[in-house]
């Protein structure tokens, strides 16, 4: 389906949901405020405030540069709007789903059961608003630091117990500030990794934020170095070359279709990194990196008879990586679904619409993959069922 149709459908759904909630608010006002004049003044005043609120968030008064700290505008205007926009649309969909049930119950159920059904429906419709607040104030900050043991048959003995920390999908902005990133850098350093891997999406849309995110990540320390690859948002924001240079000046090497030998005790691992590429059409302002097949040209980077580790922002490269015998792929991109309900069903995650590799560890003949949920957010500053993570991989060989 063309993106224009998808985008148009989403806008139509959003508009319908806002009309529905406006109608519900008017109905409540009529029942609570009997005086027509007072009610009319209140309705007009509230409508004007809501329209101004929407206009601010849709850029009617000019676009603001992306802040790298939490401003009053972001806290009092942007965050409430994004919470409302996401929660109200989901609640509206629930209203549509339960409407036939409510109509049927009114016709056949007893008054007591009808009252119980109305209360239950109200609670279910209110759930997205509560869940959205949870995701905004707690879920997006509930960092996890899992340790994943990776068994690699070819692992040299000098690398037994070697620890790699992965950070991904930073998305610096008002809801992932410079100060917040520095806090996560401190957490990563406290995990005492031997090497740090950064797997892309340092910025979102605004190129002016790239220097701040590099400066915040420059505090990462590991005896074998800090390395990274680029994500789709570096391509879309046109910052691939500039942010690579900034990282280099900070002592962090971004691998772009390149490899580096990680040596220890006369033995080595082969670490590779590639730019973002996709075979799926996605909305973007340009530089979309479409390819016919993933990891074209990477064959020359694979070192035979050596453990090969690939940093690739897009987890969809895993199938080809396994065919090439790349032992371990480290990816991000999906945010673990960001708003996922996998505690209800493993299939309820938006990212499953575009990739089977949403979060966690995967294995197939030829290789292994871990998809990091990242620490930032995009679209709405909330996480539900997909907490942020910094992953530590402990490499182990054959017993």
C-alpha positions in Angstrom: 0.0 0.0 0.0 1.5 3.4 -0.9 2.7 5.5 2.0 0.2 8.3 1.0 -2.7 6.0 1.6 -1.4 4.9 4.9 -0.6 8.5 6.0 -4.1 9.6 4.8 -5.8 6.8 6.7 -4.0 7.7 9.9 -4.9 11.4 9.5 -8.5 10.4 8.9 -8.6 8.2 12.0 -7.0 10.9 14.1 -9.6 13.5 12.9 -12.5 11.1 13.5 -11.2 10.4 17.0 -10.9 14.1 17.9 -14.4 14.8 16.6 -15.7 11.9 18.8 -14.0 13.1 21.9 -15.3 16.7 21.3 -18.8 15.3 21.0 -18.4 13.3 24.2 -17.1 16.5 26.0 -20.1 18.5 24.8 -22.5 15.7 26.0 -20.9 15.8 29.5 -21.0 19.6 29.6 -24.7 19.6 28.8 -25.4 17.2 31.7 -23.2 19.0 34.2 -23.9 22.6 33.2 -27.6 23.3 32.8 -27.3 27.0 31.9 -27.0 27.3 28.2 -25.2 30.6 28.1 -22.6 29.5 30.6 -22.1 26.3 28.8 -21.7 28.0 25.4 -19.1 30.4 26.7 -17.2 27.5 28.2 -17.4 25.4 25.0 -16.1 28.3 22.8 -13.3 29.0 25.3 -12.2 25.4 25.5 -12.5 24.9 21.7 -10.2 28.0 21.1 -7.7 26.7 23.6 -7.7 23.2 22.1 -7.3 24.6 18.6 -4.4 26.8 19.7 -2.8 23.8 21.4 -3.1 21.7 18.2 -1.7 24.6 16.1 1.3 24.9 18.3 2.1 21.2 18.0 1.5 21.2 14.2 4.0 24.0 13.7 1.4 26.7 12.7 3.5 29.3 14.4 6.9 28.1 13.0 9.1 25.1 13.6 11.4 25.1 16.6 14.8 23.5 16.5 15.0 20.2 18.4 16.0 20.9 22.0 18.6 18.6 23.6 17.3 19.4 27.1 13.8 19.3 28.5 12.2 22.8 28.1 9.0 24.1 29.5 7.5 24.1 26.0 8.3 20.4 25.6 7.1 19.5 29.1 3.8 21.6 29.0 2.9 21.6 25.3 4.6 18.8 23.3 4.5 15.9 25.8 0.8 16.4 26.8 -0.2 16.6 23.1 1.7 13.5 22.1 0.3 11.6 25.1 -3.2 12.8 24.2 -2.8 12.1 20.4 -1.7 8.5 20.9 -4.0 7.6 23.8 -7.1 9.2 22.3 -6.8 7.3 19.0 -6.3 4.0 20.7 -9.2 4.7 23.0 -11.4 5.6 20.0 -10.6 2.3 18.3 -11.6 0.5 21.5 -14.9 2.5 21.5 -15.5 1.3 17.9 -14.8 -2.3 18.8 -17.0 -2.4 22.0 -19.9 -0.4 20.5 -21.8 -3.4 19.0 -21.4 -5.3 22.3 -22.9 -2.4 24.2 -25.8 -2.0 21.8 -26.6 -5.7 22.0 -26.4 -5.7 25.8 -28.7 -2.8 26.2 -31.4 -4.8 24.3 -31.1 -8.1 26.1 -29.3 -7.6 29.5 -30.9 -6.7 32.8 -30.4 -3.2 34.3 -27.8 -4.5 36.7 -25.8 -6.2 34.0 -26.1 -3.2 31.8 -24.6 -1.0 34.5 -21.8 -3.4 35.1 -21.1 -3.4 31.3 -21.0 0.4 31.2 -18.6 0.6 34.0 -16.3 -2.1 32.5 -16.4 -0.3 29.1 -15.5 3.0 30.7 -12.5 1.3 32.4 -11.4 -0.3 29.2 -11.7 2.9 27.2 -9.7 4.8 30.0 -6.9 2.2 29.9 -5.0 3.7 27.0 -4.8 7.1 28.8 -3.5 5.4 31.9 -1.1 3.3 29.9 0.1 6.3 28.0 0.9 8.2 31.2 2.8 5.1 32.5 4.8 4.9 29.3 5.6 8.6 29.4 6.6 9.0 33.0 8.0 5.5 33.8 8.2 3.1 30.9 10.6 5.1 28.8 13.0 5.6 31.8 12.8 2.0 33.1 16.3 1.0 31.9 17.3 -2.6 31.8 20.9 -3.9 31.6 20.6 -7.6 30.6 23.7 -9.8 30.2 23.4 -12.2 27.2 25.9 -15.0 27.1 26.9 -15.7 23.4 28.5 -19.1 22.7 30.9 -18.9 19.7 32.6 -22.2 18.8 35.5 -20.4 17.1 36.1 -18.0 19.9 39.9 -17.7 20.7 40.7 -18.5 24.3 42.1 -15.0 24.8 38.6 -13.7 24.3 36.8 -16.1 26.7 34.6 -13.9 28.9 35.1 -10.8 26.6 32.3 -8.3 27.3 30.7 -6.1 24.7 28.2 -3.4 25.8 25.7 -2.2 23.1 23.8 1.1 23.1 21.4 1.8 20.3 18.7 4.2 19.0 19.7 7.2 21.2 17.5 9.8 19.4 18.7 12.8 21.3 16.0 15.4 22.0 13.9 16.9 24.7 12.9 13.4 26.0 16.4 11.9 25.6 18.5 14.9 26.8 22.3 15.3 26.9 22.1 14.9 30.6 20.1 11.7 30.3 22.6 10.3 27.8 25.5 11.1 30.1 23.7 9.2 32.8 23.4 6.1 30.6 27.0 6.5 29.6 27.9 6.3 33.3 25.8 3.2 33.6 27.4 1.6 30.6 30.9 2.3 32.0 29.9 0.8 35.3 29.2 -2.5 33.5 32.9 -2.6 32.7 32.7 -3.7 29.1 35.9 -4.6 27.2 34.4 -3.0 24.1 31.4 -0.7 23.3 29.2 -1.1 20.2 26.9 1.8 19.1 24.3 0.7 16.5 22.9 3.9 15.1 20.1 6.5 15.2 22.0 9.0 17.3 19.8 11.8 16.0 16.2 11.9 14.7 15.5 14.6 12.2 17.4 17.7 13.2 21.1 17.8 12.1 21.9 20.5 14.7 21.6 17.9 17.5 24.5 15.8 16.2 27.3 17.6 18.1 25.5 17.3 21.4 24.9 13.6 21.1 28.5 13.0 20.2 29.7 15.0 23.1 27.4 13.1 25.5 28.6 9.7 24.2 32.3 10.7 24.2 32.4 9.7 27.9 32.1 6.0 27.0 35.2 4.1 28.0 36.4 0.6 27.2 39.9 -0.9 27.0 39.4 -2.2 23.4 37.7 0.9 22.2 34.3 2.3 21.2 32.9 1.5 17.8 29.7 2.1 16.0 27.6 2.1 12.8 25.0 4.5 11.4 21.2 4.2 11.3 18.4 5.3 9.1 18.0 8.7 10.8 21.6 9.6 10.1 20.8 9.0 6.4 17.5 10.8 6.5 18.9 13.8 8.4 21.9 14.0 6.0 24.4 13.7 8.9 26.3 10.5 7.9 29.6 12.1 7.0 29.5 14.9 9.5 28.6 12.8 12.5 31.2 10.2 11.5 33.8 13.0 11.6 32.6 14.3 14.9 32.8 10.8 16.4 36.3 10.4 15.1 37.4 13.6 16.8 35.9 12.2 20.0 37.9 8.9 19.7 34.9 6.8 18.5 35.3 5.0 15.2 32.2 4.6 13.0 32.6 1.6 10.7 31.0 2.3 7.3 31.3 -0.8 5.1 34.6 -1.4 7.0 36.2 -3.8 9.5 38.7 -3.6 12.3 40.7 -6.4 14.0 40.2 -6.5 17.8 43.4 -8.1 19.0 44.3 -9.6 22.4 47.1 -12.0 23.3 48.1 -12.6 19.7 44.6 -13.5 18.7 41.8 -11.4 17.2 38.1 -10.9 16.4 36.8 -9.3 13.2 34.4 -6.4 13.9 32.5 -5.0 11.0 30.0 -2.2 10.5 27.7 -1.2 7.7 25.4 1.8 7.0 21.7 1.4 7.1 20.0 -0.2 4.1 16.5 -1.4 3.5 14.4 -3.4 1.0 11.2 -1.9 2.4 9.8 1.4 1.4 9.7 3.8 4.3 8.7 7.5 4.6 11.8 9.6 4.5 13.0 13.0 3.2 15.7 11.3 1.0 18.8 9.2 1.2 16.7 6.1 1.8 19.3 3.5 1.0 17.2 1.0 -0.9 19.0 -2.2 -2.0 18.1 -5.3 -3.9 19.8 -7.5 -1.5 21.3 -6.9 2.0 25.0 -6.7 2.8 26.1 -6.2 -0.8 29.9 -6.2 -0.9 30.3 -7.3 2.7 31.7 -10.6 1.6 35.1 -9.0 1.3 35.0 -7.8 4.9 34.3 -11.3 6.4 37.5 -12.9 7.8 37.7 -16.6 7.3 38.6 -18.8 10.3 37.9 -15.9 12.6 34.9 -14.9 14.8 33.1 -12.2 12.8 30.8 -9.7 14.6 28.6 -7.3 12.5 27.1 -4.0 13.7 24.1 -3.4 11.5 21.3 -1.0 12.5 18.7 -2.9 10.5 18.0 -6.4 11.9 16.7 -7.6 8.6 20.3 -8.0 7.4 20.5 -11.1 9.7 19.3 -13.6 7.1 22.1 -12.7 4.7 24.6 -12.4 7.6 23.9 -15.9 8.6 24.3 -17.1 5.0 27.8 -15.4 5.0 28.7 -17.2 8.3 28.9 -14.0 10.3 28.9 -15.4 13.9 27.1 -12.5 15.7 25.0 -9.6 14.4 24.2 -6.6 16.7 21.2 -4.6 15.6 18.6 -2.1 16.8 16.1 0.0 14.8 12.9 -1.5 16.2 12.9 0.0 19.7 11.5 -3.5 20.7 8.2 -2.2 19.3 8.3 0.8 21.7 4.6 0.4 22.4 4.2 -3.4 22.6 1.7 -5.6 24.4 3.8 -8.8 24.3 2.7 -9.6 27.9 -0.7 -10.1 26.4 0.5 -11.8 23.2 3.9 -12.2 21.6 2.5 -10.9 18.3 1.2 -7.5 19.6 4.1 -5.2 18.6 3.9 -2.7 15.8 7.4 -3.6 14.6 6.2 -7.1 13.8 4.5 -5.6 10.8 7.9 -4.9 9.2 10.3 -7.4 10.7 10.3 -10.8 12.5 13.3 -9.6 14.5 11.8 -7.2 17.0 13.8 -7.7 20.1 16.1 -10.1 21.9 18.2 -13.1 20.8 17.7 -15.1 17.6 19.7 -18.0 16.1 19.7 -19.7 12.7 22.3 -21.9 11.0 25.4 -19.8 10.4 24.9 -17.1 13.0 23.2 -15.4 15.9 21.5 -12.0 16.2 20.6 -9.8 19.1 18.2 -6.9 18.6 18.7 -4.1 21.2 15.6 -2.1 22.2 17.6 1.1 22.3 17.3 3.8 24.9 15.5 6.6 23.0 12.0 7.0 21.6 10.4 8.3 18.4 7.0 9.5 17.5 5.6 9.6 21.0 7.9 9.8 24.1 6.6 6.6 25.7 7.4 3.0 26.0 5.0 0.3 27.0 6.1 -3.4 27.2 9.4 -2.5 25.6 11.7 -0.9 28.2 15.0 0.7 27.2 18.1 -1.4 27.5 21.9 -1.4 27.5 22.9 -5.0 26.6 26.1 -6.7 27.7 27.3 -9.7 25.7 29.6 -12.1 27.4 31.4 -14.2 24.8 32.1 -17.8 25.6 33.8 -20.5 23.6 33.3 -24.3 23.5 33.6 -26.0 26.8 
